[in-house]
Amino acid sequence: METEGIRLNKFLSEAGVCSRREADRFIEAGKVCINGQAATPGQRVIPGQSVTVNGRTIQSGNGDNSHKDKQVLLAVHKPKGIVCTTSDKDRAPNIVDMVDYPVRIYPIGRLDKDSEGLILMTNQGSLVNKMMRSGNAHEKEYLVKVNRPITDEFIRKMKKGVFLPELNVTTKPCVVKKAGEKAFRIILTQGLNRQIRRMCGQLGFEVRMLKRLRIMNVELGELKPGAYRELSKKEYHQMKEALNGSTNHSYKEQKKEISDGR
């Protein structure tokens, strides 16, 4: 930690407590203290200070950073009904409590409550920031089941891009393949809010099941709902290499790329 300290939200993110945005919300809600005093937005943490979140010590007075020693990156199968936010406002079970990992971790991006499948969880704030700010489009693959038979016209329009009037945007061209009478697979390189559901709805189809099968090089595979596994060394290094080749646009420009909230 620099002698002049680092911003509190960055400290909490790098400690694996939460994302920077969630840290700002915790600070504004009065849930974060430095040396026993309620912290303020933009405040900096000086070496040796004690930081607590909801009464839990994040750093002891002697500057011990043992909580950061173990770097964690998990592949998790989020079941339907679990939310990816850690906000106290949502009464539904959240993914952090579900995994109950011994080291504080949080999800990279989101899957909405009604969706299931692969989500990555980590305590590496720098990795989250890299993925969230990536200027490159990283693939995410889904299996989707809808309420009626899929037509060639539906596949063609989904591939080409669908105008979403509520967002005033046309989705980027993507890969779509039929996977059954009422099912298809889709590979996206963007992540607008509830994008797949909105695209289907605009074409007169209703999503009955949505499962994320892959994020970049990491696949859901046979992982059971509610279960998790650590990424293999090969998966981790492949992901790092892909991210190292990415450009870094501003978070405001790129935040939807990973936080898809479908």
C-alpha positions as a printed NumPy array, in Angstrom:
array([[  0.   ,   0.   ,   0.   ],
       [  1.343,   3.427,  -0.915],
       [  2.549,   5.641,   1.964],
       [ -0.173,   8.2  ,   1.179],
       [ -2.716,   5.422,   1.224],
       [ -5.154,   4.205,  -1.412],
       [ -8.795,   5.011,  -2.018],
       [-11.045,   2.99 ,   0.247],
       [-13.14 ,   1.517,  -2.546],
       [ -9.98 ,   0.28 ,  -4.3  ],
       [ -8.681,  -1.182,  -1.029],
       [-11.904,  -3.134,  -0.46 ],
       [-11.95 ,  -4.348,  -4.051],
       [ -8.369,  -5.582,  -3.95 ],
       [ -9.054,  -7.223,  -0.587],
       [-11.755,  -9.321,  -2.245],
       [-14.585,  -7.822,  -0.203],
       [-16.67 ,  -6.499,  -3.09 ],
       [-16.447,  -4.525,  -6.311],
       [-15.575,  -0.833,  -6.224],
       [-19.153,   0.133,  -7.03 ],
       [-20.492,  -2.002,  -4.188],
       [-17.8  ,  -0.566,  -1.897],
       [-19.054,   2.939,  -2.663],
       [-22.594,   1.852,  -1.774],
       [-21.396,   0.283,   1.496],
       [-19.506,   3.481,   2.366],
       [-22.49 ,   5.696,   1.602],
       [-24.686,   3.427,   3.749],
       [-22.331,   3.889,   6.709],
       [-21.289,   0.219,   6.789],
       [-17.545,   0.879,   6.467],
       [-15.357,   2.211,   9.278],
       [-11.714,   3.248,   9.495],
       [-10.286,   3.06 ,  13.003],
       [-13.827,   2.857,  14.36 ],
       [-15.094,   5.964,  12.578],
       [-17.607,   5.876,   9.727],
       [-15.771,   6.277,   6.438],
       [-16.673,   8.848,   3.803],
       [-16.709,   8.513,  -0.004],
       [-13.269,   9.11 ,  -1.483],
       [-11.469,   8.572,   1.825],
       [ -8.033,   6.922,   1.698],
       [ -6.663,   4.083,   3.8  ],
       [ -3.277,   4.642,   5.431],
       [ -1.005,   1.681,   6.336],
       [ -1.719,   0.5  ,   9.865],
       [ -5.32 ,   1.66 ,   9.943],
       [ -8.092,  -0.796,  10.817],
       [-10.85 ,  -1.17 ,   8.236],
       [-14.147,  -2.884,   9.015],
       [-17.209,  -3.681,   6.896],
       [-20.388,  -4.468,   8.819],
       [-18.189,  -4.949,  11.883],
       [-15.866,  -7.465,  10.201],
       [-12.183,  -6.512,  10.224],
       [-10.63 ,  -6.34 ,   6.783],
       [ -7.198,  -5.149,   7.865],
       [ -5.73 ,  -5.343,  11.361],
       [ -3.827,  -2.488,  12.94 ],
       [ -0.452,  -4.037,  12.149],
       [ -1.162,  -3.887,   8.427],
       [ -1.531,  -7.648,   8.025],
       [ -2.646,  -8.492,   4.504],
       [ -3.035, -12.237,   5.007],
       [ -6.571, -12.052,   3.627],
       [ -5.055, -11.289,   0.242],
       [ -2.576, -14.168,   0.247],
       [ -4.902, -16.65 ,  -1.41 ],
       [ -5.981, -15.649,  -4.889],
       [ -9.273, -17.306,  -5.772],
       [-11.   , -17.746,  -9.137],
       [-13.98 , -20.094,  -9.187],
       [-16.381, -21.402, -11.81 ],
       [-19.819, -21.557, -10.184],
       [-23.087, -23.052, -11.432],
       [-25.671, -20.492, -10.351],
       [-29.103, -22.099,  -9.968],
       [-32.32 , -20.356, -10.907],
       [-33.625, -18.268,  -7.992],
       [-30.205, -17.108,  -6.774],
       [-29.253, -13.456,  -7.25 ],
       [-25.76 , -12.212,  -8.032],
       [-25.965,  -8.995,  -6.056],
       [-24.738,  -8.737,  -2.473],
       [-27.078,  -5.856,  -1.693],
       [-29.131,  -6.054,   1.496],
       [-32.15 ,  -4.764,  -0.468],
       [-32.67 ,  -8.06 ,  -2.294],
       [-34.397, -10.64 ,  -0.116],
       [-33.641, -13.552,  -2.442],
       [-30.7  , -15.863,  -1.605],
       [-27.488, -14.428,  -3.04 ],
       [-24.618, -16.254,  -4.666],
       [-22.013, -15.237,  -2.071],
       [-24.026, -16.862,   0.721],
       [-24.771, -19.882,  -1.454],
       [-21.115, -20.628,  -2.197],
       [-20.064, -19.8  ,   1.389],
       [-16.388, -19.838,   0.443],
       [-13.885, -19.417,   3.319],
       [-12.255, -16.449,   1.55 ],
       [-14.446, -13.449,   0.719],
       [-15.277, -13.583,  -3.01 ],
       [-17.796, -11.909,  -5.277],
       [-19.19 , -12.504,  -8.779],
       [-17.758, -11.104, -11.991],
       [-20.817,  -9.8  , -13.783],
       [-24.309, -11.151, -13.323],
       [-26.942, -13.636, -14.308],
       [-30.438, -12.573, -13.42 ],
       [-32.534, -14.407, -10.862],
       [-34.467, -16.396, -13.47 ],
       [-31.344, -17.524, -15.356],
       [-28.855, -20.244, -14.476],
       [-25.427, -21.47 , -15.436],
       [-21.806, -20.389, -15.345],
       [-20.6  , -17.37 , -13.422],
       [-17.063, -16.62 , -12.278],
       [-16.281, -15.562,  -8.712],
       [-13.021, -14.144,  -7.389],
       [-11.283, -12.095,  -4.721],
       [ -8.99 , -10.463,  -7.283],
       [-10.153,  -6.903,  -7.756],
       [ -7.576,  -6.271, -10.47 ],
       [ -8.932,  -9.189, -12.509],
       [-12.502,  -7.945, -12.159],
       [-11.507,  -4.469, -13.267],
       [ -9.632,  -5.872, -16.255],
       [-12.638,  -7.917, -17.374],
       [-15.109,  -5.101, -16.738],
       [-12.999,  -2.554, -18.644],
       [-11.963,  -4.807, -21.49 ],
       [-12.277,  -3.097, -24.858],
       [-12.281,  -6.492, -26.559],
       [-15.462,  -8.505, -26.963],
       [-15.168, -11.773, -25.044],
       [-17.506, -14.61 , -25.918],
       [-20.279, -15.862, -23.659],
       [-22.333, -18.847, -24.806],
       [-25.897, -19.725, -23.764],
       [-28.491, -22.449, -24.242],
       [-31.995, -20.998, -24.519],
       [-35.418, -22.663, -24.603],
       [-38.455, -20.721, -25.789],
       [-42.228, -21.154, -25.812],
       [-42.776, -22.097, -29.452],
       [-41.003, -23.69 , -32.422],
       [-38.001, -21.833, -33.744],
       [-38.11 , -20.698, -37.364],
       [-35.355, -19.978, -39.879],
       [-36.482, -16.353, -39.872],
       [-36.013, -16.159, -36.097],
       [-32.447, -17.515, -36.385],
       [-31.642, -15.112, -39.219],
       [-32.92 , -12.051, -37.332],
       [-31.157, -13.029, -34.112],
       [-27.877, -13.462, -36.   ],
       [-28.177, -10.139, -37.794],
       [-29.08 ,  -8.11 , -34.705],
       [-32.364,  -7.043, -33.133],
       [-33.41 ,  -3.467, -32.438],
       [-34.398,  -3.057, -28.779],
       [-36.581,   0.064, -28.536],
       [-36.498,   0.206, -24.721],
       [-32.698,   0.503, -24.887],
       [-32.641,   2.345, -28.234],
       [-29.92 ,   0.042, -29.553],
       [-29.504,  -2.708, -32.137],
       [-27.667,  -5.761, -30.848],
       [-24.395,  -6.766, -32.451],
       [-24.3  ,  -9.634, -34.974],
       [-23.847, -12.943, -33.157],
       [-23.665, -16.701, -33.644],
       [-27.012, -18.513, -33.292],
       [-27.667, -22.205, -33.92 ],
       [-30.831, -24.234, -33.525],
       [-30.532, -26.842, -30.742],
       [-33.993, -28.43 , -30.837],
       [-37.536, -27.645, -31.875],
       [-37.83 , -24.9  , -29.248],
       [-34.157, -24.426, -28.277],
       [-31.11 , -22.61 , -29.62 ],
       [-27.536, -21.771, -28.686],
       [-26.257, -18.222, -28.9  ],
       [-22.773, -16.73 , -28.537],
       [-22.694, -13.065, -27.555],
       [-19.834, -10.598, -27.499],
       [-21.787,  -7.903, -25.677],
       [-23.943,  -7.9  , -22.593],
       [-26.87 ,  -5.528, -22.597],
       [-29.31 ,  -5.761, -19.718],
       [-31.463,  -8.903, -20.158],
       [-30.307,  -8.942, -23.763],
       [-31.374, -12.449, -24.821],
       [-34.795, -12.121, -23.206],
       [-35.325,  -8.739, -24.839],
       [-34.197, -10.015, -28.259],
       [-36.551, -12.977, -28.1  ],
       [-39.433, -10.857, -26.851],
       [-38.984,  -8.395, -29.693],
       [-39.366, -11.289, -32.153],
       [-42.463, -12.668, -30.436],
       [-40.819, -15.44 , -28.411],
       [-40.78 , -15.961, -24.633],
       [-37.725, -17.4  , -22.889],
       [-38.601, -20.413, -20.752],
       [-35.045, -21.423, -19.808],
       [-31.725, -19.617, -20.121],
       [-28.436, -21.28 , -19.154],
       [-24.943, -19.836, -19.607],
       [-22.606, -22.573, -20.799],
       [-19.316, -20.731, -21.301],
       [-17.414, -17.544, -20.519],
       [-14.386, -17.077, -22.772],
       [-12.417, -20.351, -22.428],
       [-14.17 , -21.553, -19.258],
       [-17.017, -24.053, -19.694],
       [-19.793, -25.043, -17.319],
       [-19.39 , -28.7  , -18.272],
       [-20.895, -31.197, -15.832],
       [-20.849, -28.83 , -12.855],
       [-24.078, -29.342, -10.885],
       [-26.372, -26.456,  -9.837],
       [-25.027, -24.864,  -6.659],
       [-21.586, -26.451,  -7.063],
       [-18.277, -24.754,  -7.841],
       [-14.722, -25.616,  -8.82 ],
       [-11.42 , -23.8  ,  -9.007],
       [-10.22 , -22.948, -12.481],
       [ -7.41 , -25.155, -13.721],
       [ -3.988, -23.595, -14.266],
       [ -4.514, -23.957, -18.004],
       [ -7.884, -22.15 , -17.878],
       [ -6.47 , -19.395, -15.687],
       [ -3.44 , -18.754, -17.89 ],
       [ -5.519, -18.806, -21.076],
       [ -7.882, -16.235, -19.587],
       [ -5.035, -14.029, -18.388],
       [ -3.439, -14.136, -21.838],
       [ -6.729, -13.146, -23.474],
       [ -7.192, -10.276, -21.032],
       [ -3.612,  -9.099, -21.469],
       [ -4.38 ,  -8.678, -25.153],
       [ -7.429,  -6.534, -24.456],
       [ -7.657,  -2.79 , -24.741],
       [ -8.777,  -0.843, -21.703],
       [-11.662,   1.488, -22.44 ],
       [-13.375,   3.342, -19.644],
       [-15.613,   1.43 , -17.266],
       [-18.559,   3.618, -18.259],
       [-18.107,   2.606, -21.891],
       [-17.597,  -1.086, -21.262],
       [-19.415,  -2.006, -18.045],
       [-22.148,  -3.892, -19.923],
       [-19.657,  -6.254, -21.557],
       [-19.467,  -8.476, -18.499],
       [-22.317,  -7.254, -16.271],
       [-24.922,  -8.722, -18.589],
       [-27.727,  -9.169, -16.056],
       [-29.702, -11.421, -18.398]])
